[in-house]
Amino acid sequence: MRRDFSRRSILTGIGGGLGLAAMPAWAQGHSMHGGSHGRGGPRIPAGFDEVRGPEVNLSIGSGHRIVQGRRGPGIAVNGSVPGPLIRLTEGDTVRLNVTNTLDVDSSVHWHGLLVPFQYDGVPGISFPGIRPGETFTYEFPVRQSGTYWYHSHSGLQEQSGHYGPMIIEPKGGETIAVDRDYILLVSDFTTLDPHFIMKRLRTGEGFFNRQQNTWTDDYPMSGEERRMWAQMRMMPTDIADIGGKTYTFLANGRGPKEGMEYLFKAGERIRLRIINGAAMTFFNIRIPGLPMTVIATDGQRVRPVEVDELQIGTAETYDVIIEPGSAPAYSIVAESMDRSGMALATLASAPGLRAEVPALRDPPLLTMGDMGMNHGNGMDHGSMDHGSMDHGSGSMSMQGMKMRDTTLLPPDVKVGPGIDMVSMAPVDKMGDPGLGLRDVPHRVLNYRMLAAAEPNPEAREPTRLLELHLTGNMERYMWSFDGRMYSAVSDVPIRFAWNERVRVKLVNNTMMAHPIHLHGLFFEMVNGQSAALQPRKNTMIVQPGASAQFDLTANEPGDWAFHCHLLYHMHGGMMQTVTVAGPERAA
């Protein structure tokens, strides 16, 4: 029976119609005894099967995972981590029956899919959640094609393995001819309970950062630079909140020593669909000896651009074409941005063949450009000429004060304990390839290199500018938009009129990169291309101490989540609700 949904009825708990009794035993999974992150239940294998539409049954269950001999809590979809590859076809109407066998609520968000808001899967905004023992049926027409993924939007379940890949085939068939089509889903595994991680971050945000500078480290910084950072009470090594001492980085659920491989024959044309399903990790991806041609991002086609390395933020996707040569094997290296570890896979011409694996590169350091101190040098890549600064103690003290100068913020930003840093002069850094990749000797992707493969259907000039500041207090692990944490603004959404064209400017006042994701809509990155060729995305990295802009057309009515896709940042408050008025209100 079809139901009509309103936000009020959704939030008061409409559920699905199927019960556990109707499901086969294998699909019922196992409950998590004692909460959402127990360590009991069956062992969850790595890797994934494939399921196809137009009707798909999914079951969320719990167990434990063992990665390279380390055991940790796990949440699986259809019994594996990642969950199954869901393959759909553009133009079909799909039914996705999701059964929750956990003893806590769960959910599935279809990342990047254009869906009616009540099927977006975000509890508290547009969806009641799926209660223990219940099945919820998502039903919607498939209006796009490309590479996407899905994950939980309940609690911290995504960290424990509740995610999986999704491919939507074009309605008329695939137009990109390849010999092989592979998925590389990179992610991060921990033996720790995600709630313990969140608690530790709250009480000391540097708890999991094992790369902090000390009196005896060998980071290439002068004494003057070290005193300057100390004066500002900040760390130039604060690249990632959680590194390789806590995380094992995975390729399709497998650790770097567990032999993830893809077979090939010399001269073949291979499509590699790269998905970052990590909770907290940016990856720098390269295949030594083999270039990659980027053909799509976030499911949307772009004009082909050949690079040797790319940085992929949490939740982004990139499709690349590779053409292996005569070498017997190639290493696919996904190095964490802080260079504390890597996910690893192999392109092999025969099973078991391996290529040399490069050593981890030296950890990167933040610069004054990453703090929003650009000193008028006009540099787009975020570095700066340290010789232009006076490193005297008075200057350092002044810089320390200026990094917290809240008079630089516009009046609509709430000043309070949630803000401990203010970028002095944030500039557009769309041409920044990402931390650690600014000085490498090979070609690295940046957003300015992307152009839409086909002209955008909407290229109107925006009628207004909306400026939002990414704010935070790193010591207290408080994250927010405009100084307001999500718990405090859940009833004050960002409002868009029906079909209005808006330019959104994001200003990052923190010293960390944030992958910002908008649910329900695509936007066009303002990256120097003409309006017709601005690349369409749903997730965009905003570099530290920088600004970034995108244009959107508000043509998907409903309530949508808008948040940083670093899991613990989102749960630390960097989330908002976007409300798009329906066409009936377009007066």
C-alpha positions in Angstrom: 0.0 0.0 0.0 1.4 3.4 -1.0 1.5 6.0 1.8 1.6 9.7 1.7 4.4 11.1 3.8 4.8 14.4 5.6 7.8 15.5 7.7 5.6 15.3 10.9 4.4 11.7 10.1 7.9 10.6 9.2 9.4 11.9 12.5 6.6 10.3 14.6 7.7 6.9 13.4 6.2 5.4 10.2 7.9 2.1 9.7 8.1 -0.5 6.9 5.7 -3.3 6.4 7.9 -6.5 6.5 8.8 -8.4 9.7 11.6 -10.8 10.6 9.3 -13.7 10.4 9.0 -13.3 6.6 12.8 -13.5 6.1 15.0 -16.5 5.6 17.3 -17.3 8.5 20.5 -16.2 6.8 19.1 -12.7 6.3 18.1 -12.2 9.9 21.6 -11.6 11.0 22.6 -11.4 14.6 21.7 -8.8 17.2 24.3 -6.7 18.9 24.1 -7.7 22.5 24.6 -4.9 25.0 24.3 -2.1 22.5 25.3 -1.1 19.0 29.0 -2.0 19.2 29.3 -5.4 20.9 32.1 -7.8 19.9 29.9 -11.0 19.8 28.2 -12.6 16.9 29.7 -14.2 13.9 32.9 -13.2 12.1 32.1 -10.8 9.3 34.0 -11.5 6.1 35.6 -8.8 4.0 34.5 -8.2 0.4 31.1 -8.0 -1.1 28.6 -9.9 -3.3 26.3 -8.2 -5.9 22.6 -7.6 -5.8 20.5 -6.2 -8.6 17.3 -4.2 -8.8 14.5 -3.4 -9.3 13.8 -5.1 -5.9 16.6 -5.6 -3.4 16.5 -7.1 0.1 19.1 -5.9 2.6 19.7 -7.0 6.1 21.7 -5.0 8.7 23.4 -7.3 11.3 26.3 -7.3 13.7 29.3 -9.4 14.5 33.0 -9.0 14.7 35.7 -8.3 12.2 39.3 -9.5 12.1 41.7 -7.5 10.0 45.3 -8.6 9.9 44.8 -10.4 13.2 43.2 -7.5 14.9 39.6 -8.0 16.1 37.0 -5.2 16.3 33.3 -4.6 16.3 31.4 -4.9 13.1 28.1 -4.0 11.5 27.4 -5.7 8.2 24.9 -5.4 5.4 24.0 -8.8 4.0 26.7 -10.4 6.1 29.8 -8.6 4.7 31.9 -5.5 5.0 31.6 -3.6 2.7 28.0 -4.5 2.1 26.9 -5.8 -1.3 27.3 -4.0 -4.5 23.9 -2.7 -5.4 23.5 -2.5 -9.2 20.5 -0.5 -10.5 19.4 0.8 -13.9 18.5 4.4 -14.7 14.8 4.8 -15.4 13.7 1.9 -13.2 11.6 2.3 -10.0 13.4 0.4 -7.3 12.2 -1.1 -4.0 15.0 -1.5 -1.4 13.7 -3.5 1.6 16.0 -2.9 4.5 15.7 -5.1 7.6 17.4 -4.1 10.9 18.4 -7.0 13.1 20.5 -4.9 15.5 19.1 -4.1 18.9 19.4 -0.4 18.2 17.9 1.8 15.4 19.6 1.9 12.1 19.2 3.6 8.7 20.5 3.7 5.1 21.4 6.9 3.3 21.8 6.6 -0.5 24.7 8.9 -0.9 24.4 11.1 -4.0 21.1 9.7 -5.2 18.2 12.0 -6.1 15.3 10.7 -4.1 12.1 12.0 -2.4 13.2 13.5 0.9 11.4 10.9 3.0 13.7 8.2 1.5 17.0 10.0 2.1 17.5 8.0 5.3 18.6 10.6 7.8 16.9 10.1 11.2 15.8 13.4 12.8 15.5 15.3 9.6 13.4 13.3 7.1 13.2 9.8 8.4 12.2 8.0 11.6 15.0 5.4 11.5 14.5 1.7 11.2 13.7 0.2 14.6 15.1 -3.2 15.8 13.3 -6.0 14.1 11.6 -3.8 11.5 11.9 -3.5 7.7 11.6 -0.2 5.9 11.0 -0.1 2.2 12.6 2.7 0.2 10.9 3.1 -3.1 11.8 5.7 -5.7 12.6 6.2 -9.4 16.2 6.1 -10.4 17.0 9.4 -12.1 20.7 9.2 -12.8 23.6 6.9 -13.5 27.2 6.6 -12.3 29.2 5.5 -9.2 27.7 6.0 -5.8 27.6 4.4 -2.4 25.4 3.9 0.7 25.9 4.0 4.4 24.3 4.3 7.8 23.2 7.7 9.1 22.5 6.4 12.6 24.9 6.9 15.5 28.5 5.9 14.6 27.6 2.7 12.7 29.4 3.7 9.6 32.7 3.4 11.4 32.0 -0.3 12.1 31.3 -1.3 8.5 27.8 -0.2 7.6 28.6 1.0 4.1 28.7 -0.4 0.5 29.1 0.4 -3.2 26.4 1.2 -5.7 26.6 1.4 -9.5 23.7 2.8 -11.6 23.9 1.8 -15.2 22.8 4.4 -17.9 19.3 3.8 -19.3 20.6 3.3 -22.8 23.5 1.2 -21.8 27.1 2.1 -20.9 28.7 4.4 -23.4 32.3 4.1 -22.0 33.9 1.0 -23.5 36.2 -0.9 -21.2 37.5 -4.4 -20.9 37.1 -4.6 -17.1 35.1 -2.6 -14.6 36.4 -2.7 -11.0 35.5 -1.0 -7.7 38.0 0.2 -5.1 36.3 1.1 -1.9 38.8 2.5 0.6 37.9 2.8 4.3 39.3 2.7 7.8 39.0 -0.1 10.4 39.5 0.1 14.2 39.5 -2.4 17.0 38.0 0.3 19.2 34.3 1.0 19.9 33.5 4.2 17.9 31.7 5.7 21.0 35.0 5.3 22.9 36.8 7.2 20.1 34.3 10.0 20.2 34.6 10.3 24.0 38.4 10.4 23.7 38.3 13.1 21.0 36.0 15.2 23.3 38.3 14.9 26.2 41.6 15.4 24.2 41.4 15.9 20.5 45.1 14.9 20.1 44.7 11.5 21.8 44.9 9.6 18.5 47.4 11.9 16.8 50.8 10.1 17.1 52.7 12.5 14.8 52.8 15.6 17.1 55.9 17.6 17.0 58.3 17.4 20.0 61.7 18.7 21.1 63.3 15.7 19.5 61.4 15.3 16.2 63.0 15.7 12.8 60.3 17.8 11.1 61.9 20.4 8.8 61.0 23.4 10.9 63.3 26.2 12.2 63.3 27.2 15.8 61.5 30.4 14.9 58.7 28.4 13.2 58.4 26.1 16.2 58.1 29.1 18.5 55.5 30.7 16.3 53.3 27.5 16.4 53.8 27.2 20.1 52.8 30.9 20.6 49.5 30.1 18.7 49.0 27.0 20.7 48.5 25.0 17.5 50.2 22.0 15.9 51.5 22.1 12.3 51.2 18.3 12.4 47.5 18.3 13.1 46.6 16.8 9.7 44.2 14.0 10.7 42.4 13.4 14.0 42.9 9.7 13.8 45.9 8.0 12.2 47.5 4.7 11.4 48.2 3.7 15.0 44.5 3.5 15.5 43.3 2.7 12.0 44.1 -0.1 9.5 43.3 1.3 6.1 41.3 -1.1 3.9 40.7 -1.8 0.2 37.3 -3.5 -0.3 37.4 -4.5 3.4 40.9 -6.0 3.2 44.0 -4.7 5.0 47.2 -3.9 3.1 48.7 -7.3 3.9 45.6 -9.2 2.9 46.1 -9.4 -0.8 43.4 -7.4 -2.5 44.0 -7.8 -6.3 42.5 -7.1 -9.7 43.5 -9.2 -12.7 44.4 -7.6 -16.1 46.0 -8.3 -19.4 48.5 -5.9 -20.9 46.8 -3.3 -23.1 43.4 -3.7 -21.6 41.3 -0.6 -20.8 40.1 -0.7 -17.2 37.6 1.4 -15.4 38.4 1.8 -11.7 35.5 3.2 -9.6 37.2 4.7 -6.5 34.9 5.3 -3.5 36.1 6.8 -0.2 33.9 5.1 2.4 36.1 5.9 5.3 34.9 7.5 8.6 37.7 10.0 8.9 40.4 9.5 6.3 41.5 11.4 3.2 43.5 9.3 0.8 46.1 10.2 -1.7 45.8 7.6 -4.5 48.4 6.7 -7.1 49.5 3.7 -9.2 53.3 4.0 -9.6 54.2 3.7 -13.2 50.7 4.1 -14.5 48.7 7.3 -15.1 45.0 7.6 -14.4 42.5 9.4 -16.6 39.7 10.9 -14.4 36.3 10.6 -16.2 33.8 11.2 -13.4 33.4 12.4 -9.9 30.5 11.8 -7.5 28.8 9.9 -10.3 28.9 12.9 -12.7 30.9 12.7 -16.0 33.7 15.2 -16.5 36.0 15.8 -19.4 38.9 13.3 -19.3 42.0 14.6 -17.5 45.1 12.5 -17.0 46.9 12.7 -13.7 49.4 10.6 -11.7 47.8 11.1 -8.3 44.6 12.4 -6.7 43.4 13.2 -3.3 39.9 11.8 -2.4 38.1 13.3 0.6 35.8 11.2 2.7 32.6 10.3 0.8 33.9 11.5 -2.6 34.0 9.1 -5.6 36.2 9.2 -8.7 36.0 7.0 -11.8 39.3 6.7 -13.6 40.5 4.8 -16.7 43.8 3.0 -16.6 45.6 1.0 -19.3 48.2 -1.3 -17.8 51.3 -2.0 -19.8 53.7 -4.9 -19.9 54.7 -4.9 -16.2 53.5 -8.1 -14.5 51.9 -6.1 -11.7 51.2 -2.6 -10.4 50.6 -1.4 -6.8 47.5 0.7 -6.2 48.5 2.9 -3.2 46.0 4.8 -1.2 48.1 6.6 1.3 46.4 8.4 4.2 46.7 12.1 4.0 48.8 12.2 7.2 51.0 9.4 5.7 50.6 7.2 8.8 49.5 4.2 6.7 48.0 3.0 3.5 45.3 0.9 1.9 46.8 -1.3 -0.8 45.6 -3.3 -3.8 47.4 -4.9 -6.7 46.8 -5.0 -10.5 48.1 -8.4 -11.3 48.6 -10.1 -14.7 48.3 -13.5 -12.9 47.0 -14.4 -9.4 49.5 -13.7 -6.7 51.9 -11.5 -8.6 53.0 -8.3 -6.7 54.7 -5.1 -7.5 57.0 -3.0 -5.4 55.2 -1.0 -2.7 56.6 2.4 -2.1 57.5 3.4 1.4 55.3 5.9 3.2 56.3 9.5 2.4 57.2 12.0 5.0 54.2 13.4 6.9 53.1 16.9 5.6 53.1 20.0 7.7 50.6 22.8 7.8 51.8 26.2 6.7 50.7 29.7 7.5 48.7 29.5 4.3 46.6 26.7 5.9 45.9 29.1 8.7 44.5 31.7 6.4 47.6 33.8 6.6 48.3 34.5 2.9 50.0 37.8 3.3 48.8 39.0 -0.1 51.1 36.7 -2.0 48.2 35.6 -4.2 49.3 32.0 -4.0 46.5 29.6 -4.8 48.1 26.4 -3.4 48.2 27.5 0.2 51.9 27.7 0.7 53.7 30.9 1.7 57.1 32.5 1.7 58.2 32.2 5.3 60.9 34.7 4.6 58.2 37.4 4.3 57.3 37.1 8.0 59.0 38.7 11.0 59.5 35.8 13.4 60.2 38.0 16.4 58.4 37.2 19.6 56.2 40.3 19.4 55.1 39.3 15.9 54.4 35.8 17.1 52.3 37.0 20.0 50.4 39.2 17.6 49.8 36.3 15.2 48.6 34.2 18.1 46.0 36.8 19.0 45.0 37.3 15.4 44.3 33.6 15.0 41.5 34.1 17.5 40.4 37.6 16.3 36.6 37.1 16.2 36.1 40.7 15.0 37.1 39.3 11.5 33.9 37.2 11.5 30.5 38.5 10.1 27.8 39.4 12.7 25.7 36.3 11.9 28.5 34.0 13.2 27.9 33.1 16.8 31.0 33.8 18.8 31.5 31.7 21.9 33.5 28.7 23.2 32.8 26.8 20.0 35.3 28.9 18.1 39.0 28.8 18.9 40.4 29.8 15.5 39.6 32.5 12.9 41.4 32.5 9.5 42.9 36.0 9.0 42.5 36.2 5.2 40.9 33.1 3.6 41.2 32.9 -0.1 39.9 30.5 -2.8 42.1 27.5 -3.1 40.2 25.4 -5.8 43.6 24.9 -7.4 45.1 23.3 -4.2 45.7 19.6 -4.8 45.6 18.9 -1.1 47.8 18.6 2.0 51.1 16.9 1.2 50.7 17.0 -2.6 51.7 20.6 -3.4 55.4 19.9 -4.1 55.4 16.3 -5.6 57.1 16.0 -9.0 54.2 14.5 -10.9 50.7 15.5 -12.0 48.2 15.8 -9.2 44.4 16.5 -9.7 42.9 19.7 -8.3 39.3 21.0 -8.7 40.3 23.6 -11.3 41.2 20.8 -13.7 37.6 19.4 -13.7 35.0 20.4 -16.3 31.6 18.9 -16.9 31.5 16.5 -19.8 28.2 17.8 -21.0 26.8 21.4 -20.5 24.9 21.8 -17.3 21.1 21.9 -17.6 21.1 25.0 -15.4 23.5 27.9 -15.9 21.5 30.8 -14.6 23.3 33.5 -12.7 22.8 33.1 -9.0 20.3 35.6 -7.5 21.9 35.7 -4.0 25.0 34.8 -2.1 24.9 32.7 1.1 28.1 32.7 3.1 28.6 30.0 5.7 31.6 29.7 8.0 33.1 26.3 9.0 34.0 26.8 12.7 35.4 24.8 15.5 37.2 24.5 18.8 39.7 21.7 18.3 40.6 21.4 21.9 37.0 20.8 23.0 36.2 18.9 19.7 33.3 21.2 18.9 32.5 21.6 15.2 29.8 23.9 13.7 28.5 26.1 10.9 28.6 29.8 11.8 29.5 28.9 15.4 26.3 27.0 15.9 26.5 23.3 16.6 23.8 21.2 15.1 22.1 20.3 18.3 21.4 23.9 18.9 20.0 24.8 15.4 18.0 21.7 14.4 14.8 23.9 14.2 16.5 26.8 12.3 17.2 25.4 8.9 18.9 27.0 5.9 16.0 27.9 3.7 15.8 28.0 -0.1 12.9 29.1 -2.2 11.7 26.8 -4.9 13.9 26.8 -8.0 16.0 29.7 -6.8 19.6 29.9 -7.9 22.0 30.4 -5.0 25.8 30.8 -4.8 27.1 29.3 -1.5 30.4 30.4 -0.2 32.0 28.2 2.4 34.8 29.9 4.5 36.9 27.5 6.5 38.0 29.1 9.7 39.7 25.9 11.0 43.0 24.4 10.2 41.6 21.1 9.0 40.2 20.1 5.6 36.5 19.4 5.6 34.6 17.4 3.0 31.2 19.1 2.9 28.3 17.0 1.7 24.8 18.3 0.6 22.1 15.7 0.5 19.3 15.6 -2.1 20.9 17.9 -4.7 23.9 18.3 -6.9 25.8 21.6 -7.0 28.2 23.1 -9.5 31.7 23.9 -8.1 32.7 27.5 -8.9 36.2 26.5 -10.1 37.0 28.9 -13.0 35.1 27.0 -15.7 32.2 28.7 -17.5 28.8 28.3 -15.8 27.8 25.7 -18.3 30.9 23.5 -17.6 31.3 23.8 -13.9 31.6 20.3 -12.6 28.7 18.8 -10.7 29.3 17.3 -7.3 27.6 16.5 -4.0 30.7 16.5 -1.8 33.5 19.1 -1.9 36.7 19.5 0.1 37.2 22.9 1.7 40.9 23.3 2.4 42.2 24.7 5.7 42.0 28.5 6.1 40.4 28.7 2.6 37.1 29.5 0.9 35.3 27.6 -1.8 32.1 28.3 -3.6 29.4 26.4 -5.4 26.1 27.2 -7.2 22.9 25.3 -6.7 19.4 25.2 -8.1 16.9 24.5 -5.3 14.7 22.1 -7.3 14.4 19.1 -4.9 11.7 19.9 -2.3 12.1 18.8 1.3 14.4 18.7 4.2 18.0 17.7 3.6 21.1 17.2 5.7 24.2 19.4 5.0 27.3 18.4 6.9 31.0 17.6 7.1 31.4 14.0 6.1 34.2 13.4 8.7 32.0 11.2 10.9 33.2 12.5 14.3 33.1 16.1 13.0 29.4 15.6 12.0 28.7 14.1 15.4 30.7 17.0 17.0 28.1 19.4 15.5 29.1 20.4 12.0 25.7 19.7 10.4 22.7 21.7 9.4 19.3 21.2 7.8 18.6 22.6 4.4 14.9 23.2 3.6 13.8 23.6 0.0 10.2 24.9 -0.4 8.0 23.0 -2.7 6.8 24.4 -6.0 3.3 25.1 -4.6 5.0 27.8 -2.5 6.8 29.5 -5.4 4.9 32.7 -5.4 
